Amino acid sequence: MPEGLHKIGVAVIGTGFIGSVHIQSLSRLGVNVVGLLGSSAKRSAEKAREFGLPNSYASLGELLSDESVDVVHVTSPNYAHFSQVKEILNAGRHVICEKPLAMTSIESAEMVELAERLGKIAAVCYNIRFYPLNQHAHRFAANGELGDIRFVSGHYHQDWLAKETDWNWRLQSEIGGALRSVGDIGTHWADLVTFVSGKKIEAVFAELVTFLPERQRPISSVETFSRGAGETEPVMIDTDDVAMILLRFCDGARGVMSTSQVNIGRKNSLKWDITGTKASLAWDSETPDHLFVGHRDRANETLMRDFTLMNDTGVAAATLPPGHVEGFADSFYAFFRAVYSDILAGGRQPGSTWASFKDGHQEMIFCDAVLRSSLEGRWVNLDEV
């Protein structure tokens, strides 16, 4: 564990499910979580008491006036990221922002420029990179053990919005953005396969579907992954329940992916399969401690997450002994540990594998290209965006 973590003061914006995950992982890491900002002064105070934090803030200005805060985690709804991150960076703080980075690639481009000009650590929370076997797979591909990449496939499927009575702020385009399943979970998949393969997506051909064009919105607020109750009102929906996307990668590789938040029984299923000229790899988030390694002329393998078997990049992201499953919360812990190590070092270090604002901007370009492709019914190159 890096020395000096306890000297770093951190504040978190957002009191929902993901905000709670950030606070719990930061506390485990040993940084000094000094306060919390929610949607109101009352909400901030209630959640700060719940987590045992010393401070609650009534506004972002009040948070940034606290000189003990060195880093701010942004877990607020998507529409707020752009303005909040700019204010945080201009106040001289490092920032870790939830995905997607912004509402559009125009916004994210400005965020990248600002972070680079001010010289601050600016990370996007693509935590799924930090399952140890995804780190191992990244190094496996970088070492040439896959050969030339030919085909990439997979999906990210969930069912938490499968009923017309399921509700979350992400359903509203003015709050979550024009794309929902793609912007929320699809960017995770796209970031992960480009990270593992080392190949950027060059063009997309997409179809988007909204199977539930009208939903019942609860009058009271509903937290992510929870179920509302009581009086509702009908609301028209213009964001995607499902997406089917063909992909062209640099150097000639091809791919296909789907996203869905209405696949009954799939709670949080991210799968990727990457095949090259020498071998193939495949991974499933619902069995995160096993990596499929495919061969043509000898038996296939299943690699268990094991310090003695993984490469150094995989080992660096692992915490628990083999056979003790590392899951969702552990990926945040490993991600934060990597980012805060670089904060202590004074900047991003060679070999760092966390997603930067540049990576988050690339996923916003991907989203904008997907949306344009679905509207125009054609292949769209990402450099058109």
Helices and strands as residue ranges (DSSP letters): G 5-7, E 9-13, H 17-29, E 32-37, H 41-51, E 55-57, H 60-64, E 71-74, H 78-90, E 94-97, H 105-118, E 122-124, G 127-130, H 132-142, E 149-157, G 169-171, H 173-176, H 181-181, I 182-186, H 187-197, E 201-209, E 214-218, E 232-236, E 242-249, G 250-252, E 254-260, E 269-276, E 280-284, E 290-294, E 301-304, H 312-317, H 328-345, H 357-376, E 380-381, G 382-384
